[in-house]
Amino acid sequence: MKTAIIYASSHGTTEKVAKQIQLGLGGESTRLIDLKATKTVDLSLFDTLIIGGSIHAGQMQGRVKSFCKKNMADLLKKRVGLFMVGMNESQFENEFNNAFPELLRKHAFTSKCVGGEFLFEKMNFFERLIVKKVSGTSQNVSKIDDSKIAELIYEIKKE
Ligand SMILES: Cc1cc2nc3c(=O)[nH]c(=O)nc-3n(C[C@H](O)[C@H](O)[C@H](O)COP(=O)(O)O)c2cc1C
């Protein structure tokens, strides 16, 4: 079974999560595909596709959204798992529904919101201001939900 984890990451947290999933799956047969660096993906090489991105100002990266839109017909023929990285837990359901098309959400065999991080050294001036205002802190915060990642890995391996 060949698996690809296809992701976009603005400050590195989604990439960290993608690597954690890859490690959990045993590494070797799992490819990491960063949508920032890869324009087209040959989906025919994979049976299972795990797609993820992070939320900024309520929105997932456009790269992830357009990847899903563009490849919808092929994605619906594969095993697809979805994950979302974000910090605003009360909004996870809305953000997730807005991030991935309904058809794909219904088709996915697993969907997880895995928390996230605030990494101030990676933010620009405006991002720092916004996050400080919204979260009330200017210290790095990590709320990566390892149990959700473990569930995701378990479900990918299960079928
Ligand atoms: C400027 C900014 C805006 C953000 N807005 C949201 C948001 O609307 N909802 C949310 O759940 N998380 C939000 N976050 C949290 C990010 O999703 C979190 O930092 C995540 O770990 C980023 O992952 P990445 O480094 O892979 O892009 C925001 C973070 C920043 C820096």
The ligand as a Tripos MOL2 file, in Angstrom:
@<TRIPOS>MOLECULE
LIG
   31    33     1     0     0
SMALL
NO_CHARGES

@<TRIPOS>ATOM
      1 C1         -1.8700   35.0890   11.8370 C.3       1 LIG1
      2 C2         -2.4580   33.7990   12.3250 C.ar      1 LIG1
      3 C3         -3.8240   33.5750   12.2200 C.ar      1 LIG1
      4 C4         -4.3810   32.3650   12.6620 C.ar      1 LIG1
      5 N1         -5.7270   32.1930   12.5490 N.ar      1 LIG1
      6 C5         -6.2560   31.0050   12.9770 C.ar      1 LIG1
      7 C6         -7.6560   30.7800   12.8470 C.ar      1 LIG1
      8 O1         -8.4240   31.5880   12.3200 O.2       1 LIG1
      9 N2         -8.1550   29.6120   13.3240 N.ar      1 LIG1
     10 C7         -7.3530   28.6420   13.8820 C.ar      1 LIG1
     11 O2         -7.8780   27.5860   14.2650 O.2       1 LIG1
     12 N3         -6.0260   28.8270   14.0110 N.ar      1 LIG1
     13 C8         -5.4580   29.9900   13.5660 C.ar      1 LIG1
     14 N4         -4.1150   30.1940   13.6650 N.ar      1 LIG1
     15 C9         -3.2810   29.1370   14.2560 C.3       1 LIG1
     16 C10        -2.5480   28.3520   13.1770 C.3       1 LIG1
     17 O3         -3.4120   27.4790   12.5060 O.3       1 LIG1
     18 C11        -1.4070   27.5940   13.8800 C.3       1 LIG1
     19 O4         -0.4150   28.5310   14.2090 O.3       1 LIG1
     20 C12        -0.8410   26.4490   13.0790 C.3       1 LIG1
     21 O5         -0.0040   25.6730   13.9230 O.3       1 LIG1
     22 C13        -0.0470   26.9120   11.8680 C.3       1 LIG1
     23 O6          0.3950   25.8000   11.1590 O.3       1 LIG1
     24 P1          1.4820   25.9360    9.9840 P.3       1 LIG1
     25 O7          2.7560   26.3660   10.6410 O.co2     1 LIG1
     26 O8          1.5860   24.5980    9.3840 O.co2     1 LIG1
     27 O9          0.9390   26.9500    9.0260 O.co2     1 LIG1
     28 C14        -3.5430   31.3720   13.2230 C.ar      1 LIG1
     29 C15        -2.1620   31.5940   13.3180 C.ar      1 LIG1
     30 C16        -1.6140   32.7830   12.8710 C.ar      1 LIG1
     31 C17        -0.1300   32.9930   12.9820 C.3       1 LIG1
@<TRIPOS>BOND
     1     1     2 1
     2     2     3 ar
     3     2    30 ar
     4     3     4 ar
     5     4     5 ar
     6     4    28 ar
     7     5     6 ar
     8     6     7 ar
     9     6    13 1
    10     7     8 2
    11     7     9 ar
    12     9    10 ar
    13    10    11 2
    14    10    12 ar
    15    12    13 ar
    16    13    14 ar
    17    14    15 1
    18    14    28 ar
    19    15    16 1
    20    16    17 1
    21    16    18 1
    22    18    19 1
    23    18    20 1
    24    20    21 1
    25    20    22 1
    26    22    23 1
    27    23    24 1
    28    24    25 2
    29    24    26 1
    30    24    27 1
    31    28    29 ar
    32    29    30 ar
    33    30    31 1
@<TRIPOS>SUBSTRUCTURE
     1 LIG1         1 GROUP 0 **** ****
